Amino acid sequence: MTNRMKARGDQYERDILKLARRSGFPFAERTRPGRREDEGDIHLAPGVIVQTKDQKTAVWRDWLSELKSQRLAARADHGILVVKRRGTGGRPPLHLAVMPLDDMLRLLCDCGYGDHDAITVQSEESA
């Protein structure tokens, strides 16, 4: 990774952190770079990590696999991938929040919606 790419990635982490804090997550914090175990880029709230990506080409499968590893390393209940889709023609960028469907359903159950026991875990079905 070039220094320019790292600087752009670091800036995007700071931008998302600032947005999270303005949106009612005052205790959100960036993780320390260079840790032995990667625990995501931002700890948004207790049990929730965020991994940010500001790259031209999306590599969804790899990113979601990394997100799962980071969530487990952080011992977090939920992991969210935040991806910057660059704007064109003077339009602002679009920030996408991405996570596997069964993870999103668990998150919604933790918020008081749905039924945890009714969620079919995708990884268990494939095994």
CYANA upper distance limits for C-alpha pairs under 8 A (distance plus 0.5 A):
  1 MET  CA      5 MET  CA      6.76
  1 MET  CA      6 LYS  CA      7.07
  2 THR  CA      6 LYS  CA      6.77
  3 ASN  CA      7 ALA  CA      6.50
  4 ARG  CA      8 ARG  CA      6.69
  5 MET  CA      9 GLY  CA      6.66
  6 LYS  CA     10 ASP  CA      6.54
  7 ALA  CA     11 GLN  CA      6.58
  8 ARG  CA     12 TYR  CA      6.71
  8 ARG  CA     54 ASP  CA      7.77
  9 GLY  CA     13 GLU  CA      6.83
  9 GLY  CA     52 THR  CA      8.22
  9 GLY  CA     53 LYS  CA      7.36
  9 GLY  CA     54 ASP  CA      6.46
 10 ASP  CA     14 ARG  CA      6.88
 11 GLN  CA     15 ASP  CA      6.64
 12 TYR  CA     16 ILE  CA      6.66
 12 TYR  CA     52 THR  CA      7.69
 12 TYR  CA     53 LYS  CA      8.17
 12 TYR  CA     54 ASP  CA      7.17
 13 GLU  CA     17 LEU  CA      6.58
 13 GLU  CA     30 ARG  CA      8.01
 13 GLU  CA     41 ASP  CA      7.31
 13 GLU  CA     42 ILE  CA      7.97
 13 GLU  CA     52 THR  CA      6.72
 14 ARG  CA     18 LYS  CA      6.61
 14 ARG  CA     30 ARG  CA      8.35
 15 ASP  CA     19 LEU  CA      6.74
 16 ILE  CA     20 ALA  CA      6.55
 16 ILE  CA     52 THR  CA      8.45
 17 LEU  CA     21 ARG  CA      6.70
 17 LEU  CA     28 ALA  CA      7.28
 17 LEU  CA     29 GLU  CA      7.39
 17 LEU  CA     30 ARG  CA      7.71
 17 LEU  CA     42 ILE  CA      7.63
 18 LYS  CA     22 ARG  CA      6.71
 19 LEU  CA     23 SER  CA      6.62
 20 ALA  CA     24 GLY  CA      7.13
 20 ALA  CA     25 PHE  CA      6.02
 20 ALA  CA     26 PRO  CA      8.09
 20 ALA  CA     28 ALA  CA      7.51
 20 ALA  CA     44 LEU  CA      7.93
 21 ARG  CA     25 PHE  CA      5.06
 21 ARG  CA     26 PRO  CA      5.16
 21 ARG  CA     27 PHE  CA      7.82
 21 ARG  CA     28 ALA  CA      6.98
 22 ARG  CA     26 PRO  CA      7.97
 25 PHE  CA     44 LEU  CA      7.32
 25 PHE  CA     45 ALA  CA      7.54
 27 PHE  CA     44 LEU  CA      7.86
 27 PHE  CA     45 ALA  CA      7.54
 28 ALA  CA     42 ILE  CA      7.36
 28 ALA  CA     43 HIS  CA      6.10
 28 ALA  CA     44 LEU  CA      4.95
 28 ALA  CA     45 ALA  CA      6.57
 29 GLU  CA     42 ILE  CA      6.05
 29 GLU  CA     43 HIS  CA      5.95
 29 GLU  CA     44 LEU  CA      7.15
 30 ARG  CA     41 ASP  CA      6.17
 30 ARG  CA     42 ILE  CA      4.82
 30 ARG  CA     43 HIS  CA      6.79
 31 THR  CA     39 GLU  CA      7.64
 31 THR  CA     40 GLY  CA      7.45
 31 THR  CA     41 ASP  CA      5.94
 31 THR  CA     42 ILE  CA      6.14
 31 THR  CA     43 HIS  CA      7.37
 37 GLU  CA     70 GLN  CA      8.28
 37 GLU  CA     73 ALA  CA      6.89
 38 ASP  CA     70 GLN  CA      6.05
 38 ASP  CA     73 ALA  CA      7.23
 38 ASP  CA     74 ALA  CA      8.28
 39 GLU  CA     49 ILE  CA      8.03
 39 GLU  CA     70 GLN  CA      5.01
 39 GLU  CA     71 ARG  CA      6.83
 39 GLU  CA     72 LEU  CA      8.39
 39 GLU  CA     73 ALA  CA      6.03
 39 GLU  CA     74 ALA  CA      5.24
 40 GLY  CA     49 ILE  CA      6.51
 40 GLY  CA     50 VAL  CA      6.31
 40 GLY  CA     51 GLN  CA      5.44
 40 GLY  CA     67 LEU  CA      7.65
 40 GLY  CA     70 GLN  CA      5.86
 40 GLY  CA     71 ARG  CA      7.57
 40 GLY  CA     74 ALA  CA      8.11
 41 ASP  CA     49 ILE  CA      7.83
 41 ASP  CA     50 VAL  CA      6.35
 41 ASP  CA     51 GLN  CA      5.51
 41 ASP  CA     52 THR  CA      7.00
 42 ILE  CA     49 ILE  CA      6.17
 42 ILE  CA     50 VAL  CA      5.51
 42 ILE  CA     51 GLN  CA      7.14
 43 HIS  CA     47 GLY  CA      8.43
 43 HIS  CA     48 VAL  CA      6.60
 43 HIS  CA     49 ILE  CA      5.05
 43 HIS  CA     50 VAL  CA      6.83
 44 LEU  CA     48 VAL  CA      6.08
 44 LEU  CA     49 ILE  CA      6.09
 44 LEU  CA     50 VAL  CA      7.09
 45 ALA  CA     49 ILE  CA      7.81
 46 PRO  CA     76 ALA  CA      8.09
 47 GLY  CA     75 ARG  CA      7.76
 47 GLY  CA     76 ALA  CA      4.65
 47 GLY  CA     77 ASP  CA      5.35
 47 GLY  CA     78 HIS  CA      6.61
 48 VAL  CA     76 ALA  CA      6.10
 48 VAL  CA     77 ASP  CA      6.64
 48 VAL  CA     78 HIS  CA      5.26
 48 VAL  CA     79 GLY  CA      6.21
 48 VAL  CA     80 ILE  CA      8.12
 49 ILE  CA     71 ARG  CA      7.13
 49 ILE  CA     74 ALA  CA      8.27
 49 ILE  CA     76 ALA  CA      7.14
 49 ILE  CA     78 HIS  CA      6.92
 49 ILE  CA     79 GLY  CA      5.36
 49 ILE  CA     80 ILE  CA      6.82
 50 VAL  CA     79 GLY  CA      6.26
 50 VAL  CA     80 ILE  CA      5.32
 50 VAL  CA     81 LEU  CA      6.28
 50 VAL  CA     82 VAL  CA      7.27
 51 GLN  CA     67 LEU  CA      7.13
 51 GLN  CA     79 GLY  CA      8.02
 51 GLN  CA     80 ILE  CA      6.80
 51 GLN  CA     81 LEU  CA      5.37
 51 GLN  CA     82 VAL  CA      6.59
 52 THR  CA     81 LEU  CA      6.44
 52 THR  CA     82 VAL  CA      5.24
 52 THR  CA     83 VAL  CA      6.40
 52 THR  CA     84 LYS  CA      8.46
 53 LYS  CA     81 LEU  CA      8.04
 53 LYS  CA     82 VAL  CA      6.73
 53 LYS  CA     83 VAL  CA      5.28
 53 LYS  CA     84 LYS  CA      6.79
 54 ASP  CA     83 VAL  CA      6.63
 54 ASP  CA     84 LYS  CA      5.62
 54 ASP  CA     85 ARG  CA      8.02
 55 GLN  CA     84 LYS  CA      7.90
 56 LYS  CA     85 ARG  CA      8.39
 56 LYS  CA     86 ARG  CA      8.39
 59 VAL  CA     63 TRP  CA      6.60
 60 TRP  CA     64 LEU  CA      6.52
 61 ARG  CA     65 SER  CA      6.68
 62 ASP  CA     66 GLU  CA      6.69
 63 TRP  CA     67 LEU  CA      6.59
 63 TRP  CA     81 LEU  CA      8.23
 64 LEU  CA     68 LYS  CA      6.79
 64 LEU  CA     81 LEU  CA      7.85
 64 LEU  CA     99 MET  CA      7.82
 64 LEU  CA    100 PRO  CA      8.35
 65 SER  CA     69 SER  CA      7.00
 66 GLU  CA     70 GLN  CA      6.60
 67 LEU  CA     71 ARG  CA      6.52
 67 LEU  CA     79 GLY  CA      6.88
 67 LEU  CA     80 ILE  CA      7.88
 67 LEU  CA     81 LEU  CA      7.39
 68 LYS  CA     72 LEU  CA      6.75
 68 LYS  CA     79 GLY  CA      7.57
 69 SER  CA     73 ALA  CA      6.64
 70 GLN  CA     74 ALA  CA      6.57
 70 GLN  CA     79 GLY  CA      8.44
 71 ARG  CA     75 ARG  CA      6.51
 71 ARG  CA     76 ALA  CA      5.68
 71 ARG  CA     77 ASP  CA      7.67
 71 ARG  CA     78 HIS  CA      7.19
 71 ARG  CA     79 GLY  CA      6.07
 72 LEU  CA     76 ALA  CA      6.81
 78 HIS  CA    103 ASP  CA      7.46
 78 HIS  CA    107 LEU  CA      7.33
 79 GLY  CA     99 MET  CA      7.61
 80 ILE  CA     97 ALA  CA      6.83
 80 ILE  CA     98 VAL  CA      6.42
 80 ILE  CA     99 MET  CA      6.00
 81 LEU  CA     96 LEU  CA      8.39
 81 LEU  CA     97 ALA  CA      6.13
 81 LEU  CA     98 VAL  CA      5.51
 81 LEU  CA     99 MET  CA      6.72
 82 VAL  CA     95 HIS  CA      7.06
 82 VAL  CA     96 LEU  CA      5.97
 82 VAL  CA     97 ALA  CA      5.08
 82 VAL  CA     98 VAL  CA      6.80
 83 VAL  CA     95 HIS  CA      6.14
 83 VAL  CA     96 LEU  CA      5.59
 83 VAL  CA     97 ALA  CA      7.07
 83 VAL  CA     98 VAL  CA      8.17
 84 LYS  CA     93 PRO  CA      7.02
 84 LYS  CA     94 LEU  CA      6.46
 84 LYS  CA     95 HIS  CA      5.19
 84 LYS  CA     96 LEU  CA      6.94
 85 ARG  CA     93 PRO  CA      6.05
 85 ARG  CA     94 LEU  CA      5.56
 85 ARG  CA     95 HIS  CA      6.62
 85 ARG  CA     96 LEU  CA      7.88
 86 ARG  CA     92 PRO  CA      7.75
 86 ARG  CA     93 PRO  CA      4.95
 86 ARG  CA     94 LEU  CA      6.98
 87 GLY  CA     91 ARG  CA      5.36
 87 GLY  CA     92 PRO  CA      5.34
 87 GLY  CA     93 PRO  CA      4.63
 87 GLY  CA     94 LEU  CA      7.20
 88 THR  CA     92 PRO  CA      8.00
 88 THR  CA     93 PRO  CA      8.38
 99 MET  CA    103 ASP  CA      6.99
 99 MET  CA    104 MET  CA      6.85
100 PRO  CA    104 MET  CA      6.84
101 LEU  CA    105 LEU  CA      6.69
102 ASP  CA    106 ARG  CA      6.76
102 ASP  CA    119 ILE  CA      7.35
102 ASP  CA    120 THR  CA      7.67
102 ASP  CA    121 VAL  CA      6.60
102 ASP  CA    122 GLN  CA      7.17
103 ASP  CA    107 LEU  CA      6.72
104 MET  CA    108 LEU  CA      6.74
105 LEU  CA    109 CYS  CA      6.67
105 LEU  CA    114 GLY  CA      8.10
105 LEU  CA    119 ILE  CA      7.74
106 ARG  CA    110 ASP  CA      6.68
106 ARG  CA    116 HIS  CA      6.94
106 ARG  CA    119 ILE  CA      8.02
107 LEU  CA    111 CYS  CA      6.91
108 LEU  CA    112 GLY  CA      7.05
108 LEU  CA    113 TYR  CA      5.92
108 LEU  CA    114 GLY  CA      7.36
109 CYS  CA    113 TYR  CA      5.10
109 CYS  CA    114 GLY  CA      5.55
109 CYS  CA    115 ASP  CA      6.55
109 CYS  CA    116 HIS  CA      6.46
115 ASP  CA    119 ILE  CA      7.50
120 THR  CA    124 GLU  CA      8.45
120 THR  CA    125 GLU  CA      8.08
121 VAL  CA    125 GLU  CA      7.00
122 GLN  CA    126 SER  CA      6.98
123 SER  CA    127 ALA  CA      6.88
